[in-house]
Amino acid sequence: MNSYTFGEDVSAGLISTDEYGQFFSTYIQYCKEKTLMEQFESGEDTLSDLLFGLSDEKMMYRYEPGKWSVKQIVGHIMDTERVMAFRALSFARGEKQAFPGYDHDQYVEQANFDERSAQDLLMEYRAVRESTILLFSSLTSDMLMKRGSASNVEFTVRALGFIICGHELHHIKILKERYLTQLS
């Protein structure tokens, strides 16, 4: 991964609770120890290393009926990152319109993640992350502090970056605890 700088070398530990909604505090808590750019890069490395070498068959594993497959979790991580990055871009550019929430279950249902190869999904994941890193590295300190509304919650742009990272870490934890222990 390339090394990037960005407008403000900020860690999640410096973010005020008024920069995101209570629901997202768990995701922010996952990111307390690193700067945003460090978190983007280490999250990418962690997920890639975790899934590297898993066969398409193993990527179809569900720990119980009705739960997402590993492939669907990777797809969900990408979808959420894209939604949050779009919100961040919009708020950084001064968007005043509030955004609705999104139904992550419907997104997964409507996608074809299970029909795609593991290699294809991981390649797309890396491209999404690279795009997100480039977006956030282009933002000034003032842009990172801009606010907007989505899902009836007000966010700062920088909080959305940490939510992307914390959401990913949340799913990495689930993958480790409920999926990969069964696939060893």
URWO-V466368 format. One line per field, one symbol per residue. phi: phi as a letter, one per 40 degrees, with the letter a starting at -180 (. if undefined). burial: b if it has 24 or more other C-alpha atoms within 12 Angstrom, else e. A space follows every 50 residues. Layout:
phi=???
burial=???
This chain:
phi=.ccbbadacbbccccccccacddcccccccbdcbcccccdcccccccccc cdgccdcccccbcadgcccddcccccdcdcccccccccdccccgdbcccc cbccccdcdccbdccccdccccccdccccdccccccccccdcccccbaba fgbcbccccccccdcccccdccdcdccbbccccc
burial=eeebebebbbbbeebeeebbbeebbbbbbbbbebbbbbbbbbbbbebbeb beebebebbbbbeeeeebbbbbbbbbbbbbbbbbbbbbbbbbeeeeeeee eeeeeeebeeeebbeebbeebbebbbebbbebbbbbbebeeebbbbbbbb eebbbbbbbbbbbbbbbbbbbbebbeeebbeeee
